[in-house]
């Protein structure tokens, strides 16, 4: 059972790396789809977000600065909820509601990872 549950660390981290790479490979589509009009420099947001997702994933996989990475990942996901998905969800968009709750759940999982599973406790409490 423990061997199966230890896969969770990998199943949590690897998709974030893939999503980060998608940000780099489909920057224009990501800008058109997800970045609200009121944010300046939309391409920069997508590229910085992609770099952050890849960095967080690598950090979790190697166990170095993983507590900090998961904390920052949770902040990023909560910012996505507030800045990107909330307005669409309140307007009644089913896809925005889905993305809002998905990112909210992933932010909670990132916080739990930071609190209970992180290996590197040298950066934050």
Backbone bond lengths (Angstrom), bond angles and torsions (degrees), N, CA, C in turn:
res aa  C-N    CA-C-N  psi(-1)  N-CA   C-N-CA  omega(-1)  CA-C   N-CA-C  phi
1 X - - - 1.446 - - 1.527 111.00 -
2 X 1.342 117.47 -42.31 1.459 120.25 -179.72 1.520 112.05 -63.98
3 X 1.339 116.76 -34.57 1.466 119.80 178.38 1.529 109.90 -64.26
4 X 1.324 116.09 -40.80 1.459 120.20 177.98 1.528 111.01 -65.06
5 X 1.318 117.09 -45.65 1.460 121.05 -177.96 1.524 112.25 -67.53
6 X 1.324 117.48 -28.09 1.462 119.61 178.63 1.525 112.06 -69.07
7 X 1.314 117.07 -16.83 1.471 120.57 174.86 1.525 111.60 -67.41
8 X 1.324 117.09 -21.40 1.459 121.33 -178.53 1.519 112.84 -57.98
9 X 1.319 116.51 -35.89 1.461 120.47 178.17 1.521 110.79 -60.55
10 X 1.306 116.17 -40.68 1.472 121.22 179.49 1.521 110.76 -74.60
11 X 1.323 116.74 -41.17 1.469 120.66 -179.63 1.519 112.01 -67.99
12 X 1.314 117.42 -22.31 1.461 120.82 176.37 1.522 111.04 -83.05
13 X 1.322 118.08 -41.17 1.467 121.87 -172.58 1.529 113.82 -80.58
14 X 1.307 118.20 -43.81 1.473 120.93 -171.82 1.529 113.15 -62.17
15 X 1.332 120.30 -42.66 1.473 118.17 178.13 1.523 114.06 -59.49
16 X 1.325 118.07 -31.11 1.467 119.65 177.59 1.528 110.68 -66.65
17 X 1.325 117.52 -37.27 1.470 120.30 176.34 1.522 110.11 -63.86
18 X 1.310 116.46 -42.41 1.471 120.36 -179.90 1.529 109.97 -65.71
19 X 1.321 117.67 -42.93 1.467 120.54 177.64 1.527 111.27 -62.84
20 X 1.323 116.78 -38.43 1.460 120.12 176.44 1.523 111.73 -63.11
21 X 1.324 116.73 -41.83 1.461 120.16 177.81 1.531 111.13 -65.91
22 X 1.316 116.62 -36.41 1.470 120.04 176.26 1.520 109.84 -61.79
23 X 1.332 117.98 -37.33 1.467 120.29 176.04 1.519 110.87 -57.23
24 X 1.330 117.30 -40.57 1.462 120.68 -179.66 1.527 112.28 -74.18
25 X 1.323 116.82 -38.44 1.459 120.65 -175.35 1.526 112.81 -80.36
26 X 1.310 117.88 -25.14 1.471 122.04 -177.62 1.522 110.26 -127.66
27 X 1.303 116.15 47.21 1.463 120.61 -174.39 1.519 112.10 -57.91
28 X 1.308 116.96 -46.34 1.470 120.17 -177.50 1.531 111.53 -62.05
29 X 1.314 116.53 -43.84 1.463 120.40 178.93 1.521 111.03 -64.41
30 X 1.332 116.45 -41.16 1.461 120.20 179.36 1.529 110.86 -63.80
31 X 1.347 116.45 -40.16 1.468 120.27 178.35 1.521 109.68 -62.27
32 X 1.323 117.66 -47.50 1.462 121.86 -177.21 1.527 111.97 -66.96
33 X 1.333 117.01 -32.34 1.453 120.80 -174.00 1.521 113.55 -88.06
34 X 1.333 116.94 -41.93 1.463 119.04 -167.37 1.524 116.10 -113.75
35 X 1.322 119.54 -27.34 1.464 119.35 -174.27 1.528 109.40 -84.13
36 X 1.340 116.98 120.03 1.462 120.05 179.78 1.533 111.18 -64.82
37 X 1.315 116.32 154.10 1.466 121.73 -178.04 1.524 113.25 -63.49
38 X 1.319 117.98 -25.94 1.455 120.32 -175.93 1.534 113.57 -79.93
39 X 1.334 118.49 -8.60 1.462 120.25 177.88 1.526 110.12 -88.30
40 X 1.330 117.49 130.84 1.470 119.95 178.06 1.534 110.52 -75.48
41 X 1.324 116.64 158.46 1.471 123.67 176.63 1.528 112.29 49.97
42 X 1.331 117.46 63.12 1.462 119.86 -174.14 1.535 113.85 -61.31
43 X 1.316 117.77 -35.33 1.462 119.67 179.35 1.524 110.61 -65.20
44 X 1.306 116.98 -38.44 1.469 120.59 178.88 1.523 110.88 -62.44
45 X 1.334 117.11 -39.60 1.466 120.27 178.63 1.522 110.69 -60.59
46 X 1.320 116.27 -43.76 1.462 120.52 -178.63 1.524 110.53 -65.90
47 X 1.323 117.88 -44.06 1.463 121.55 -177.77 1.532 111.76 -69.23
48 X 1.322 117.35 -41.98 1.466 120.29 178.09 1.532 109.84 -66.19
49 X 1.326 116.49 -41.28 1.464 119.69 176.84 1.515 112.00 -61.55
50 X 1.331 116.75 -42.89 1.460 120.68 178.05 1.517 111.99 -62.48
51 X 1.329 116.39 -43.48 1.470 120.26 178.43 1.528 110.74 -63.15
52 X 1.323 116.11 -40.28 1.463 120.02 178.38 1.521 112.48 -64.60
53 X 1.330 116.69 -40.43 1.465 119.93 178.66 1.525 111.55 -64.60
54 X 1.331 116.77 -43.63 1.468 120.40 178.81 1.521 110.10 -65.07
55 X 1.331 117.03 -44.73 1.469 120.43 -179.55 1.533 111.44 -62.64
56 X 1.329 117.04 -41.91 1.466 120.14 178.91 1.523 110.71 -63.33
57 X 1.305 116.26 -41.76 1.460 120.47 179.67 1.524 111.36 -62.57
58 X 1.314 116.45 -47.57 1.470 120.18 179.25 1.524 110.19 -61.69
59 X 1.313 116.49 -42.78 1.460 121.03 180.00 1.528 111.20 -60.64
60 X 1.325 116.98 -42.67 1.463 119.83 178.97 1.521 111.17 -66.46
61 X 1.316 116.95 -39.31 1.467 120.08 -177.19 1.523 112.79 -69.94
62 X 1.329 117.86 -36.09 1.463 119.20 -179.58 1.532 112.43 -92.46
63 X 1.335 117.42 -12.44 1.452 121.01 176.51 1.518 114.41 77.75
64 X 1.304 118.07 18.40 1.462 121.76 178.44 1.523 108.42 -109.55
65 X 1.315 117.39 125.14 1.460 123.54 -175.95 1.527 112.55 57.10
66 X 1.326 116.67 28.89 1.457 119.33 -176.41 1.529 113.22 -71.50
67 X 1.324 118.01 -28.51 1.464 119.18 177.07 1.528 110.14 -67.53
68 X 1.317 116.40 -44.82 1.462 120.78 176.93 1.529 110.28 -63.28
69 X 1.326 116.48 -43.48 1.469 120.42 -179.14 1.522 111.45 -61.67
70 X 1.313 117.68 -42.95 1.470 120.16 179.92 1.522 111.48 -69.55
71 X 1.316 117.23 -34.91 1.457 120.24 176.36 1.521 110.50 -64.56
72 X 1.329 116.71 -46.24 1.466 120.46 178.08 1.524 111.66 -66.56
73 X 1.333 116.86 -35.37 1.467 120.65 176.58 1.527 110.14 -63.00
74 X 1.322 117.07 -42.57 1.476 120.78 178.20 1.524 110.40 -62.59
75 X 1.334 117.28 -41.26 1.462 120.64 178.09 1.519 110.17 -63.53
76 X 1.338 117.17 -43.18 1.471 121.60 177.87 1.529 110.45 -59.83
77 X 1.321 116.85 -46.90 1.467 120.09 -178.07 1.530 111.49 -65.55
78 X 1.320 117.52 -38.98 1.470 120.06 177.15 1.528 110.88 -67.48
79 X 1.324 116.87 -35.60 1.474 119.67 175.30 1.523 110.30 -64.61
80 X 1.329 117.21 -38.92 1.467 120.27 176.71 1.528 110.48 -62.07
81 X 1.323 116.21 -40.55 1.465 120.24 178.53 1.523 110.25 -59.53
82 X 1.329 116.39 -48.70 1.463 120.68 -174.71 1.525 111.96 -75.52
83 X 1.331 117.18 -46.33 1.467 120.83 -172.51 1.530 113.88 -81.95
84 X 1.326 117.17 -29.41 1.467 119.22 -172.08 1.524 112.50 -112.06
85 X 1.327 117.76 -52.25 1.462 120.08 -168.88 1.522 114.82 -88.45
86 X 1.314 117.81 -26.72 1.465 120.45 -172.37 1.524 112.64 -62.73
87 X 1.320 117.56 -44.87 1.472 118.86 -177.82 1.527 111.35 -64.61
88 X 1.321 117.34 -41.22 1.461 120.13 177.78 1.512 112.36 -67.32
89 X 1.322 116.75 -38.50 1.465 120.47 178.98 1.520 111.04 -65.76
90 X 1.331 116.22 -39.24 1.462 119.46 178.93 1.526 111.43 -70.21
91 X 1.338 117.02 -25.17 1.460 120.84 177.11 1.524 112.09 -79.69
92 X 1.338 116.24 -7.10 1.457 119.68 176.25 1.513 115.13 101.67
93 X 1.323 118.45 5.72 1.460 121.28 179.59 1.530 109.81 -70.55
94 X 1.321 116.28 120.02 1.460 121.08 -179.12 1.530 110.90 -65.04
95 X 1.330 117.67 -38.81 1.468 119.84 179.98 1.528 110.58 -67.40
96 X 1.328 118.01 -37.76 1.463 120.80 177.09 1.527 110.72 -67.01
97 X 1.330 116.96 -37.70 1.460 120.06 177.08 1.518 110.67 -64.21
98 X 1.329 116.42 -42.53 1.460 120.74 177.54 1.519 110.78 -60.48
99 X 1.335 116.80 -48.51 1.465 120.80 -178.72 1.528 111.38 -65.09
100 X 1.322 117.44 -36.30 1.456 121.33 177.71 1.523 110.50 -60.27
101 X 1.327 116.71 -50.91 1.458 119.52 -177.79 1.526 112.14 -71.14
102 X 1.324 117.84 -32.32 1.464 120.72 176.27 1.517 110.12 -64.18
103 X 1.324 117.24 -48.46 1.462 120.31 -179.67 1.528 111.49 -67.50
104 X 1.317 117.27 -33.68 1.460 120.80 176.62 1.534 110.14 -64.57
105 X 1.325 116.89 -43.77 1.464 120.83 178.21 1.529 111.29 -65.69
106 X 1.330 117.02 -41.16 1.460 119.98 178.73 1.527 111.49 -66.68
107 X 1.324 117.71 -35.45 1.466 120.55 175.92 1.529 109.84 -63.08
108 X 1.312 116.80 -42.88 1.464 120.22 176.54 1.523 111.92 -62.14
109 X 1.323 116.42 -41.10 1.464 120.29 177.86 1.527 110.72 -65.09
110 X 1.325 117.49 -39.06 1.462 120.55 178.31 1.527 110.45 -64.42
111 X 1.340 116.92 -38.44 1.460 120.20 177.68 1.527 111.13 -66.21
112 X 1.335 116.75 -41.01 1.461 119.77 177.53 1.524 111.09 -64.73
113 X 1.333 116.83 -40.31 1.463 121.04 176.69 1.528 109.35 -59.51
114 X 1.336 116.74 -47.67 1.467 120.73 -178.66 1.522 111.11 -61.10
115 X 1.314 116.84 -37.94 1.460 119.81 -176.12 1.525 113.15 -80.13
116 X 1.331 117.64 -37.08 1.460 119.64 -169.75 1.523 115.54 -114.13
117 X 1.318 119.31 -26.22 1.466 120.26 -172.59 1.516 114.82 -112.26
118 X 1.310 117.91 -13.79 1.464 119.68 -174.66 1.522 110.23 -63.50
119 X 1.321 113.56 143.50 1.459 120.36 -178.51 1.520 111.61 -94.40
120 X 1.322 117.53 -34.29 1.457 122.01 -175.16 1.525 109.01 -97.78
121 X 1.301 116.07 105.41 1.467 121.15 -177.57 1.527 111.91 -103.67
122 X 1.324 117.12 19.13 1.454 120.07 -174.07 1.523 113.71 -84.02
123 X 1.317 119.43 -12.70 1.452 120.63 -172.67 1.515 112.74 -96.63
124 X 1.321 118.06 -55.39 1.464 121.06 -179.16 1.514 109.46 -129.48
125 X 1.324 116.15 149.05 1.448 126.96 -177.70 1.427 116.21 -15.29
